[in-house]
Amino acid sequence: MSQTTSTSRVAVVTGAAHGFGRAISVGLAERGVDLVLVDLVDASETASLVEEQGQRALKIQADVTNEGDIARVRKEIEVSFGRCDILINNAGAYPFKDFFELDYEFWRKIQTLNLDSQFLMTKAVVDLMMKNSWGRIVNISSNSIGLAFPGLTHYMASKMGVIGFTRGLASDLGPHGITVNAIGPTATPNGGTFQHGVDDEVAEAASQMQAIKRVGTAQDIVGTIQFLVSEDAEFLTGQTLMVDGGLVRL
Ligand SMILES: NC(=O)c1ccc[n+]([C@@H]2O[C@H](COP(=O)([O-])OP(=O)(O)OC[C@H]3O[C@@H](n4cnc5c(N)ncnc54)[C@H](O)[C@@H]3O)[C@@H](O)[C@H]2O)c1
């Protein structure tokens, strides 16, 4: 693929190979957006689903915690599309670990993946949005920041960080026509990168506390993301929306 400009809007989705990232990518393609699918692992299945919607999909295998990889992502976006309008900072992991078993290395690993990667990816593409005075950034947080599940100290710290990052960034980017919002999904058994994530039992427990008493799916956040990246949401920024069946209220 060597086209240098795209007439469609272009979205970068991190962690696009599975779970929420895949559902978000397909949901954006349904709205006529071309996709850059960034993931540690091969995102071919997501790419096929995007192409079925008649949109272009560029897969990039990259680690969103690695600055060299991120520089390559930026370069490939410029060469293939020449623009970037939407960034969905979704890649993350949610391994449960008791505080007494946490060491600093593991703590840092989770902060780097869940929070630092959002800073690095935003830095890498924001000037492409500024060029057109239009942009939409959606950062994935979690409704767990308002829950009492044990074993999530490291995770909750990172996802609260996402909310602070979102609030701060919205002020700096607003004058450039760029909105920045966050979403807090509920416990959803999507897979879990470290294979110690949300299982059916945790999701079922969460669902019983929700106002809407069913287990969440990746599809549940797609409509809200489609709205947040639309023209209709141009006056909405700096917010975190809990899309969680009414469990956590900010
Ligand atoms: N599933 C849940 O219960 C839940 C609830 C609230 C928030 N979240 C958040 O939603 C996001 C997505 O979760 P999911 O359930 O879809 O997870 P998932 O494990 O199914 O998918 C995550 C994707 O991110 C990719 N990834 C992991 N590390 C990466 C890296 N360093 N560089 C690039 N890609 C990387 C993985 O390969 C995977 O494809 C995460 O930020 C997670 O914290 C999940």
The ligand as an ORCA input file, in Angstrom:
! r2SCAN-3c Opt
* xyz 0 1
  N     -11.959     -6.518     29.459
  C     -12.215     -5.833     30.543
  O     -12.826     -6.322     31.503
  C     -11.837     -4.390     30.633
  C     -12.563     -3.550     31.483
  C     -12.202     -2.203     31.571
  C     -11.154     -1.714     30.804
  N     -10.467     -2.560     29.972
  C      -9.382     -1.988     29.190
  O      -9.690     -2.127     27.809
  C      -8.482     -2.224     27.058
  C      -8.543     -3.441     26.142
  O      -8.815     -4.594     26.942
  P      -9.309     -5.982     26.300
  O     -10.181     -6.601     27.308
  O      -9.813     -5.777     24.930
  O      -7.907     -6.754     26.309
  P      -7.310     -7.896     25.342
  O      -6.179     -8.503     26.087
  O      -8.387     -8.761     24.798
  O      -6.710     -7.032     24.135
  C      -5.633     -6.161     24.355
  C      -4.831     -6.061     23.086
  O      -3.716     -5.194     23.349
  C      -2.552     -5.773     22.773
  N      -1.366     -5.300     23.488
  C      -0.984     -5.628     24.750
  N       0.195     -5.046     25.041
  C       0.543     -4.333     23.946
  C       1.684     -3.533     23.619
  N       2.684     -3.345     24.492
  N       1.730     -2.953     22.386
  C       0.730     -3.135     21.495
  N      -0.349     -3.908     21.752
  C      -0.433     -4.488     22.956
  C      -2.752     -7.273     22.936
  O      -1.927     -8.021     22.040
  C      -4.243     -7.409     22.644
  O      -4.504     -7.623     21.269
  C      -7.350     -2.254     28.080
  O      -6.811     -0.952     28.215
  C      -8.045     -2.678     29.361
  O      -7.379     -2.243     30.504
  C     -10.790     -3.873     29.865
*
